[in-house]
Amino acid sequence: MNTKTNAVLALLLGLGLVAGITGCSSVPEKDMGPTQAEASGKIIESYIRTWPIGSTVEEQQANNRHWTADDIKGDLLTQLIISFAHVNGTTAEISFPDVESEITPFPNLWEEVAAVQKKFPALKMVVSIGGWGADGFSQVSADDVLRAKFVANIVDLVRGKNLDGIDIDWEYPVGPDWGQAITSSPADAENFITLLGDIRSAFNALSAETGKTYSISCAVPASTWYPQKIDVAAVSEIVDVLKLMTYDYYGSWSATTGHHSNIFVNPADPAWGGWSTAQTVDMYLAAGVPAEKMVVGVAFYGCAWSGVAAGDTNGLFQSFASGAYPDGVSWPLAKQLLEGGEYTRYWDEVAQTAWLYNGDTFVSYTDAEEIAVIRNYVEEKGLAGFMIWEYGHDPDGELLELLSK
């Protein structure tokens, strides 16, 4: 599965973001020349979380630290996606649970957003509604009145916060045959397209009023069942891009260790039968989605397992005792593990991805060499660009710099 649970993501590392800074950042006006990201000719967009920075829930609640505008390297991005808002399935109201929480609020989110907008006027700012386990979509899309209220609330949010569009991260309409926690229905397949069409019509009306163009995107899984149940070609005719969640192929739920965000298929992979970025892109192409309507997901975090025997593969595709680093392995942490001397880096020439192994712990992660492969692959396939999960996992912008060259 292509899992992106709010519970797990709330634990994923946001190492290295500026600590101890509160309040709205003071930022200068930006030179109006083209940014590095714009010069790349590709979409380079990143989700950024609204819950606190920290490696554990306890740390997040104790420190209650959030990102600031000073942390954002907006010249390396074309779009920043505030994640996540939720929709109420009964009232169609939009809320930001990680902003409005009494325990760990982000009290100055919109001040920081405004500061980013001022510093980087060319950077598109978008809100993503949904995320793993976010309910409400099936209910509001099935009801004409609730759907209209939801669309009106989206327009109010975009207009009120001077945003550039919306990202619908419904995980998932209809859902897989093995089920899911959120409410779903076979009618979701048609209602999803109706909802997107209503948002597009509302944005067209808003554009006529403001003179701005507003984007719509949706996140879609690498799972093969999805284009079998959802008319993704029809979706692509409405949205600006589909964001392929090409990561989380392996995790602590898997039977063995494995690559969690490989570019190509390694035939020795014992479990998934071919999940990879290339497989996912080909699947959506075959379903009728144009290449220029797809952005591929790039994981700036890694997955890890402990109690892994070496076998004859240096830990790859081996059984394990338990998941390791349940908070996720950010890019700074991966470098720290490698530079500590205990771990050895290995490279899969077939799958075109790296891993670390120290005789016990196996870490699948994205590094500079894989970034180069991703860039070449996107160019060769004529894809629209890249989508990053999540900004806090590369706080110094090292991988982001490589993507935006």
Phi, psi and omega in degrees: 000161181254073193275134175221071187283141176299325181296316179289317182295330177295340179264342185300146186293138169241046187298143167093348177294152186304124183262150171077012178259127179234162179083175182285132183288147175269118186228145179278166172291152183260145171298140188272010176290168181296141178279168177299320180296316179299321181293339180290337180078005180237154170292129175228099186237150181223135167289150173219132191279158178257348177276165190295156175284140178155157185270348176219162177299321181297317178294320179299315182289326182288317184268329178049048179262140178230165177293157176233169179299331179294340180279344191269124175264075189294339179287347179264001183233155169258339181208139174242130189246110180287124189227127005228152163262160177235158175246136177279123184288349180259322185250345183069014177284149178257132180226164177239088187300328180276355176260322187264000181299142176283343184270310184228065184285156171251081193294337185241031180307310188286334173293319178292320176301314179298323179293321176297317180298323180290319183287323183233076185297338178277346181283125178281134180245125187228150172252135174261129177255122177130234188098165182300132178082002180277113183271175173112334184295314183299319182292313184287327182287337182276346185247122184302319183290312180295321179298318178296320178295318180298314179297318178297322178292325175297314179298317179298320179295312181297316180292315186292328182256009178055046181273172184248004179159193185218147175242124179260111183249064180277111183241087005215150171298140185067304178087162180289164182297332182278000172093170178204166187285329184277163176295134178211165183202151173303333179291346179303327184303313179282320183293328177300313180293323177297316179300312180299320178296321178293321177296317179299316179298319179294321178292325176298319177294320179294322178298320178297331181278320188256339184083000178265159173256135183243137185262154171231133174224165174216145177271135182228150186275167174278352185295139184291337182292334190297306179290350174283334183252338182244133177284082186291335175295318177294321177299317183294337178286342182260314187275163175286316178211154166259132182259109184279119180277075186270067177196176183063035175291327176234155177192193182295343179280349186282163179283332181222175169290166178178177178281131182263353179205045182288155181276319182235169183273132169266118182302342178281352180300119188274347195248308196266350174069026170123016178290132179190169175300314181297318178299318181294315179299314180298323179298315181286327174299315180296333179276359175101011178273123179295148180302322183287358176256010183241135166242142182263144178284139177236120182272119175267023178221164178236166176246149187219156180221149177240166184069039185258122176284150183292321187057214175251019184232014182055044174092349183283132180060038179247156175292163183215163180275320182196165171290152177237159182046063183297345177279356182094156180250103179287169178300315177300321179292320178300317178296320180297318179297316182292317183287343179289345175091348182279328184261150173247137177271136176236155182230127177271108183294335180276307182284341179061056177205163186250162168211161176246147179207137181237019183095347178221315184254133182246130182233117172265127186206171178256129178232187187298324181294319178291324177303318179298321178294317180299316181299315180295320181297314180299320179294314182295324181275353181069030181282163186287331181156216192228145174234129187252132163243116000220156192307321184292349180274354176224064192297333179270359175074023183291309177291323179298322177300318179294320180295324190270358181295000000 
